[in-house]
Amino acid sequence: MIELAEQLGFDSVWVRNRHLQYGISSPVALLAAAAVRTSRIELGTAVIPLGLENPLRLAEDLATGDILSGGRLNPGVSVGVPMRYDDFKTALYPETHALENFSKDRVVRLLDNLRGEPVSDFEGTVGIETFSRRVQPHSPGLADRVWYGGGLSSAIWAGRQGINYLTSSVVTTEGTESRDFATIQAEHIDAYRAHHVDPDRARVSQGLVVIPTDSATADQIRKYRAYADSRFERTLTPQGPRGLLFSPDLVGPSDELAERLYEHAGFQRATEVAFALPFSFDEPDYLQIVGDLAGQLGPALGWTPAIGTP
């Protein structure tokens, strides 16, 4: 699918990260494999939960993957206590599970490692072994392609750190009176830019579930609409203690989708988009959706496919 995305001219492709689920548990390994089978398309993670990672070791893997790709890796990361942590914490951190720091400090450590800050007190040669003070390999520029997502406070923090801001199909109602998804997402993006250390280079990606139906069969359209309908109720009111509000999934012909996106306050403020594919569809569905994204919806939004090598 990643090779097809490059052939169709997509600028980037992003993969989700899931642990102890039936998904991609090692996105860096997957994207390293994709890197050697592609030449142009950017490769992103949305997102790596840093609560399950050591920032030094992850920096080594990311830098290796970035070098293999020729500087095309875009690591998206998140922090917080891992999902269902109590169920496997002793397997993950046998001696330290009660002491682990799951705050944004983990992102700072990762950024420092990617930027080449010293992590060791020793540099030199011992016998035939040569040691470095900083993470190896070092991939210049990789730290500038790190993405971070979250609610209002995370948007402000990401701006102050000068890293890229990754939005999705869920927002928190933290710090707002609005209960409109697009309005809240726009508020978060505005706050990110207002606090960014260099607003002119601030990158914001919008990630919504968008399903064009231009070439879909009647059965596929019924399937897509049933999927969106089954998830619609959660978009009506904030969910859970954090007040999570979900975006409706967008399904329809590309001209209608383009009109709805142009009216979306979050879309208006984003510098790029990464439309999300549902988990549960079949391969023919993904081929149809991806084909229509490239051939119909993208051009309707003013996008031109990037064909050829860099």
Kinemage of the C-alpha trace (Angstrom):
@kinemage 1
@onewidth
@group {chain A} dominant
@subgroup {mainchain}
@vectorlist {calphas} color= white
{ca met a 1} P 0.000 0.000 0.000
{ca ile a 2} L 2.896 2.399 0.750
{ca glu a 3} L 4.434 1.663 -2.654
{ca leu a 4} L 1.051 2.322 -4.271
{ca ala a 5} L 0.735 5.607 -2.368
{ca glu a 6} L 4.058 6.743 -3.822
{ca gln a 7} L 3.003 5.693 -7.315
{ca leu a 8} L -0.219 7.690 -6.945
{ca gly a 9} L 1.761 10.776 -5.986
{ca phe a 10} L 0.965 11.119 -2.290
{ca asp a 11} L 3.378 13.359 -0.395
{ca ser a 12} L 3.403 11.232 2.760
{ca val a 13} L 2.005 8.113 4.368
{ca trp a 14} L 1.448 7.615 8.096
{ca val a 15} L 1.056 4.437 10.150
{ca arg a 16} L -0.637 3.940 13.495
{ca asn a 17} L 1.213 2.294 16.392
{ca arg a 18} L -0.582 -0.302 18.527
{ca his a 19} L 0.814 -2.474 21.333
{ca leu a 20} L -0.724 -5.774 22.479
{ca gln a 21} L -3.307 -5.321 19.752
{ca tyr a 22} L -3.655 -6.631 16.200
{ca gly a 23} L -1.891 -3.732 14.538
{ca ile a 24} L 1.567 -2.333 13.877
{ca ser a 25} L 3.636 -2.722 17.043
{ca ser a 26} L 6.935 -1.672 15.451
{ca pro a 27} L 6.304 1.198 13.023
{ca val a 28} L 9.984 2.131 12.733
{ca ala a 29} L 10.856 -1.354 11.461
{ca leu a 30} L 7.941 -1.256 9.016
{ca leu a 31} L 8.894 2.178 7.703
{ca ala a 32} L 12.559 1.173 7.404
{ca ala a 33} L 11.417 -1.659 5.130
{ca ala a 34} L 9.201 0.768 3.205
{ca ala a 35} L 12.129 3.175 2.878
{ca val a 36} L 14.165 0.757 0.790
{ca arg a 37} L 11.183 0.090 -1.513
{ca thr a 38} L 10.317 3.755 -2.110
{ca ser a 39} L 12.324 6.808 -3.115
{ca arg a 40} L 10.283 9.953 -2.536
{ca ile a 41} L 7.283 9.646 -0.227
{ca glu a 42} L 7.658 10.855 3.376
{ca leu a 43} L 7.087 8.223 6.066
{ca gly a 44} L 5.366 9.138 9.329
{ca thr a 45} L 4.205 7.577 12.594
{ca ala a 46} L 0.888 8.665 14.102
{ca val a 47} L 1.812 8.140 16.837
{ca ile a 48} L 4.487 6.309 18.847
{ca pro a 49} L 3.422 6.260 22.535
{ca leu a 50} L 6.632 7.117 24.355
{ca gly a 51} L 5.444 5.485 27.568
{ca leu a 52} L 6.497 2.151 26.069
{ca glu a 53} L 9.811 3.417 24.688
{ca asn a 54} L 13.263 4.295 25.939
{ca pro a 55} L 14.034 7.697 24.343
{ca leu a 56} L 17.708 6.816 23.791
{ca arg a 57} L 16.995 3.502 22.091
{ca leu a 58} L 14.133 4.961 20.088
{ca ala a 59} L 16.404 7.775 18.899
{ca glu a 60} L 18.868 5.184 17.584
{ca asp a 61} L 16.119 3.362 15.678
{ca leu a 62} L 14.598 6.564 14.289
{ca ala a 63} L 17.956 7.885 13.128
{ca thr a 64} L 18.760 4.568 11.446
{ca gly a 65} L 15.407 4.560 9.668
{ca asp a 66} L 15.816 8.181 8.642
{ca ile a 67} L 19.220 7.527 7.093
{ca leu a 68} L 17.867 4.478 5.251
{ca ser a 69} L 15.055 6.647 3.861
{ca gly a 70} L 17.305 9.516 2.830
{ca gly a 71} L 15.776 11.909 5.368
{ca arg a 72} L 12.079 11.110 4.848
{ca leu a 73} L 11.059 9.996 8.346
{ca asn a 74} L 8.464 12.041 10.293
{ca pro a 75} L 8.169 10.649 13.833
{ca gly a 76} L 4.863 11.493 15.503
{ca val a 77} L 4.908 10.821 19.255
{ca ser a 78} L 2.664 11.040 22.285
{ca val a 79} L 3.080 10.759 26.054
{ca gly a 80} L 0.961 9.659 28.983
{ca val a 81} L 0.318 6.431 30.830
{ca pro a 82} L 0.051 3.619 28.244
{ca met a 83} L -3.386 2.188 27.556
{ca arg a 84} L -4.226 -0.664 29.966
{ca tyr a 85} L -0.875 -0.144 31.680
{ca asp a 86} L -1.880 -1.999 34.862
{ca asp a 87} L -2.457 -5.142 32.800
{ca phe a 88} L 1.161 -5.446 31.645
{ca lys a 89} L 3.254 -2.964 33.630
{ca thr a 90} L 5.281 -5.674 35.375
{ca ala a 91} L 6.164 -7.219 32.010
{ca leu a 92} L 7.195 -3.836 30.588
{ca tyr a 93} L 8.999 -2.372 33.617
{ca pro a 94} L 9.454 -5.180 36.185
{ca glu a 95} L 11.364 -3.123 38.764
{ca thr a 96} L 10.380 0.449 37.883
{ca his a 97} L 6.713 0.368 36.819
{ca ala a 98} L 5.657 2.505 39.788
{ca leu a 99} L 8.441 5.039 39.203
{ca glu a 100} L 8.290 5.659 35.450
{ca asn a 101} L 7.886 9.270 34.299
{ca phe a 102} L 5.271 9.414 31.532
{ca ser a 103} L 5.309 13.201 31.164
{ca lys a 104} L 6.504 15.389 28.286
{ca asp a 105} L 10.020 14.969 29.707
{ca arg a 106} L 10.173 11.860 27.541
{ca val a 107} L 9.688 13.978 24.409
{ca val a 108} L 12.400 16.399 25.543
{ca arg a 109} L 14.794 13.507 26.079
{ca leu a 110} L 13.991 12.115 22.623
{ca leu a 111} L 14.520 15.527 20.998
{ca asp a 112} L 17.840 16.012 22.813
{ca asn a 113} L 18.992 12.583 21.658
{ca leu a 114} L 17.988 13.270 18.046
{ca arg a 115} L 19.729 16.659 18.114
{ca gly a 116} L 22.987 15.069 19.207
{ca glu a 117} L 23.147 16.236 22.808
{ca pro a 118} L 25.663 14.211 24.862
{ca val a 119} L 24.228 11.171 26.624
{ca ser a 120} L 27.482 9.625 27.806
{ca asp a 121} L 30.383 10.917 29.899
{ca phe a 122} L 32.904 9.047 27.779
{ca glu a 123} L 34.163 9.463 24.229
{ca gly a 124} L 37.214 7.692 22.890
{ca thr a 125} L 38.734 4.353 21.964
{ca val a 126} L 39.236 1.342 24.195
{ca gly a 127} L 41.068 -1.439 22.424
{ca ile a 128} L 39.309 -1.897 19.082
{ca glu a 129} L 36.041 -0.267 20.254
{ca thr a 130} L 35.315 3.429 19.615
{ca phe a 131} L 32.658 5.177 21.715
{ca ser a 132} L 30.644 8.362 21.137
{ca arg a 133} L 29.101 10.797 23.598
{ca arg a 134} L 25.953 11.095 21.499
{ca val a 135} L 23.455 8.721 19.936
{ca gln a 136} L 24.693 7.011 16.788
{ca pro a 137} L 23.885 7.205 14.014
{ca his a 138} L 23.097 10.907 13.983
{ca ser a 139} L 20.684 12.098 11.293
{ca pro a 140} L 20.827 15.896 10.904
{ca gly a 141} L 17.407 17.508 10.597
{ca leu a 142} L 15.427 14.588 12.004
{ca ala a 143} L 14.532 16.452 15.203
{ca asp a 144} L 12.917 19.169 13.062
{ca arg a 145} L 10.528 16.545 11.664
{ca val a 146} L 9.185 15.366 15.030
{ca trp a 147} L 5.409 15.786 15.502
{ca tyr a 148} L 3.395 15.981 18.703
{ca gly a 149} L -0.358 15.895 19.197
{ca gly a 150} L -2.910 16.532 21.901
{ca gly a 151} L -5.262 19.122 23.359
{ca leu a 152} L -4.881 22.801 24.140
{ca ser a 153} L -2.041 22.541 26.649
{ca ser a 154} L -0.184 20.141 24.342
{ca ala a 155} L -0.637 22.524 21.407
{ca ile a 156} L 0.854 25.382 23.412
{ca trp a 157} L 3.711 23.192 24.638
{ca ala a 158} L 4.484 21.921 21.112
{ca gly a 159} L 4.590 25.498 19.846
{ca arg a 160} L 7.013 26.551 22.573
{ca gln a 161} L 9.218 23.568 21.739
{ca gly a 162} L 9.177 24.488 18.048
{ca ile a 163} L 8.014 21.035 16.994
{ca asn a 164} L 5.248 20.175 14.538
{ca tyr a 165} L 1.625 19.776 15.631
{ca leu a 166} L -0.339 16.665 14.710
{ca thr a 167} L -4.121 16.894 15.036
{ca ser a 168} L -6.561 14.023 14.637
{ca ser a 169} L -10.244 13.156 14.650
{ca val a 170} L -10.486 13.676 18.419
{ca val a 171} L -10.084 16.816 20.531
{ca thr a 172} L -10.422 17.545 24.234
{ca thr a 173} L -12.793 20.198 25.564
{ca glu a 174} L -10.075 21.471 27.914
{ca gly a 175} L -10.075 25.271 28.133
{ca thr a 176} L -13.055 25.923 25.838
{ca glu a 177} L -16.771 26.534 26.119
{ca ser a 178} L -17.381 25.264 22.591
{ca arg a 179} L -18.777 21.813 21.860
{ca asp a 180} L -18.188 22.069 18.116
{ca phe a 181} L -15.319 19.869 16.928
{ca ala a 182} L -14.099 22.147 14.128
{ca thr a 183} L -14.169 25.226 16.359
{ca ile a 184} L -12.183 23.499 19.105
{ca gln a 185} L -9.620 22.142 16.654
{ca ala a 186} L -9.190 25.639 15.207
{ca glu a 187} L -8.678 27.040 18.714
{ca his a 188} L -5.941 24.488 19.362
{ca ile a 189} L -4.174 25.305 16.105
{ca asp a 190} L -4.410 29.044 16.788
{ca ala a 191} L -2.913 28.516 20.260
{ca tyr a 192} L -0.095 26.416 18.789
{ca arg a 193} L 0.815 29.112 16.289
{ca ala a 194} L 0.508 31.912 18.856
{ca his a 195} L 3.109 30.212 21.056
{ca his a 196} L 5.397 28.877 18.325
{ca val a 197} L 8.982 30.064 18.498
{ca asp a 198} L 9.028 30.532 14.707
{ca pro a 199} L 5.436 30.761 13.371
{ca asp a 200} L 6.563 30.962 9.730
{ca arg a 201} L 7.832 27.384 9.824
{ca ala a 202} L 5.045 25.952 12.004
{ca arg a 203} L 3.601 22.782 10.434
{ca val a 204} L 0.113 21.570 11.323
{ca ser a 205} L -1.382 18.350 10.010
{ca gln a 206} L -5.085 17.568 10.156
{ca gly a 207} L -6.054 13.908 10.351
{ca leu a 208} L -9.744 13.127 9.812
{ca val a 209} L -11.481 9.992 8.556
{ca val a 210} L -12.451 11.017 5.014
{ca ile a 211} L -13.915 8.431 2.623
{ca pro a 212} L -14.557 9.489 -0.988
{ca thr a 213} L -17.089 7.344 -2.840
{ca asp a 214} L -16.580 8.476 -6.457
{ca ser a 215} L -15.630 5.028 -7.797
{ca ala a 216} L -17.154 2.946 -4.986
{ca thr a 217} L -19.726 0.270 -5.672
{ca ala a 218} L -23.196 0.489 -4.169
{ca asp a 219} L -22.233 -2.191 -1.628
{ca gln a 220} L -19.112 -0.270 -0.644
{ca ile a 221} L -21.057 2.955 -0.176
{ca arg a 222} L -23.555 1.172 2.084
{ca lys a 223} L -20.659 -0.294 4.053
{ca tyr a 224} L -18.914 3.069 4.455
{ca arg a 225} L -22.081 4.878 5.534
{ca ala a 226} L -22.929 2.133 8.024
{ca tyr a 227} L -19.430 2.477 9.472
{ca ala a 228} L -19.792 6.249 9.859
{ca asp a 229} L -23.302 5.913 11.299
{ca ser a 230} L -22.106 3.401 13.910
{ca arg a 231} L -19.589 5.969 15.193
{ca phe a 232} L -21.769 9.078 14.968
{ca glu a 233} L -23.272 9.051 18.463
{ca arg a 234} L -19.884 9.653 20.083
{ca thr a 235} L -19.603 12.937 18.162
{ca leu a 236} L -22.625 14.486 19.898
{ca thr a 237} L -21.288 15.016 23.439
{ca pro a 238} L -17.861 14.947 25.153
{ca gln a 239} L -16.802 11.468 26.268
{ca gly a 240} L -15.122 10.379 29.493
{ca pro a 241} L -13.309 12.302 32.230
{ca arg a 242} L -11.105 14.160 29.735
{ca gly a 243} L -14.075 15.418 27.727
{ca leu a 244} L -13.050 13.833 24.427
{ca leu a 245} L -15.022 15.002 21.409
{ca phe a 246} L -14.850 13.047 18.160
{ca ser a 247} L -15.218 14.306 14.620
{ca pro a 248} L -17.892 12.796 12.403
{ca asp a 249} L -16.457 10.607 9.649
{ca leu a 250} L -16.869 12.234 6.238
{ca val a 251} L -18.328 9.984 3.512
{ca gly a 252} L -19.473 11.022 0.051
{ca pro a 253} L -18.472 12.169 -3.441
{ca ser a 254} L -15.296 14.218 -3.615
{ca asp a 255} L -16.996 17.456 -4.631
{ca glu a 256} L -19.211 17.297 -1.530
{ca leu a 257} L -16.279 16.347 0.715
{ca ala a 258} L -14.174 19.212 -0.632
{ca glu a 259} L -16.976 21.682 0.108
{ca arg a 260} L -17.319 20.393 3.671
{ca leu a 261} L -13.561 20.506 4.260
{ca tyr a 262} L -13.216 24.046 2.917
{ca glu a 263} L -15.863 25.061 5.461
{ca his a 264} L -14.069 23.252 8.315
{ca ala a 265} L -12.259 25.712 10.608
{ca gly a 266} L -9.525 23.187 11.413
{ca phe a 267} L -8.891 22.380 7.766
{ca gln a 268} L -8.648 26.088 6.985
{ca arg a 269} L -5.755 26.413 9.446
{ca ala a 270} L -3.823 23.223 8.668
{ca thr a 271} L -0.750 23.305 6.444
{ca glu a 272} L -1.258 19.685 5.378
{ca val a 273} L -3.693 16.811 5.814
{ca ala a 274} L -3.305 13.100 6.545
{ca phe a 275} L -6.654 11.448 5.946
{ca ala a 276} L -7.115 8.360 8.128
{ca leu a 277} L -8.212 4.988 6.786
{ca pro a 278} L -10.605 2.935 8.964
{ca phe a 279} L -9.181 -0.187 10.617
{ca ser a 280} L -11.800 -2.692 9.572
{ca phe a 281} L -12.185 -2.423 5.792
{ca asp a 282} L -11.031 -4.890 3.143
{ca glu a 283} L -8.221 -4.462 0.618
{ca pro a 284} L -10.531 -3.597 -2.326
{ca asp a 285} L -12.058 -0.852 -0.161
{ca tyr a 286} L -8.668 0.652 0.630
{ca leu a 287} L -7.634 0.537 -3.035
{ca gln a 288} L -10.817 2.354 -4.030
{ca ile a 289} L -10.509 4.974 -1.267
{ca val a 290} L -6.824 5.655 -1.880
{ca gly a 291} L -7.417 5.874 -5.617
{ca asp a 292} L -10.218 8.401 -5.178
{ca leu a 293} L -8.206 10.427 -2.659
{ca ala a 294} L -5.426 10.801 -5.230
{ca gly a 295} L -7.550 11.079 -8.357
{ca gln a 296} L -10.601 13.004 -7.179
{ca leu a 297} L -10.566 14.561 -3.714
{ca gly a 298} L -6.955 15.743 -3.745
{ca pro a 299} L -7.318 17.717 -6.980
{ca ala a 300} L -10.680 19.090 -5.743
{ca leu a 301} L -8.753 20.522 -2.784
{ca gly a 302} L -6.089 22.057 -5.018
{ca trp a 303} L -3.503 19.322 -4.488
{ca thr a 304} L -1.244 18.108 -7.289
{ca pro a 305} L 0.252 14.582 -7.158
{ca ala a 306} L 4.017 14.471 -6.755
{ca ile a 307} L 5.064 12.014 -9.440
{ca gly a 308} L 8.647 10.902 -9.949
{ca thr a 309} L 11.794 10.798 -7.836
{ca pro a 310} L 13.065 13.815 -5.907
